[in-house]
Amino acid sequence: MTKAAEKTPEAVKAVLKKPHRHKGIEYPAGAEVTLNKGQAERLSRREVI
């Protein structure tokens, strides 16, 4: 978990359904990521999580 995620009071863990790229980093499907609520909502609308 990153330092930014540790400071986020509304951090949620999610497992990716599809491969995803963020800031040049490739995350494979099935990767567990820590997101804030806003990020989780955006990715769930796009059916990434």
Secondary structure as UniProt FT lines:
FT   HELIX           3..7
FT   TURN            9..10
FT   STRAND          12..15
FT   STRAND          20..22
FT   TURN            23..24
FT   STRAND          25..27
FT   TURN            29..30
FT   STRAND          32..35
FT   HELIX           37..45
FT   TURN            46..47
//
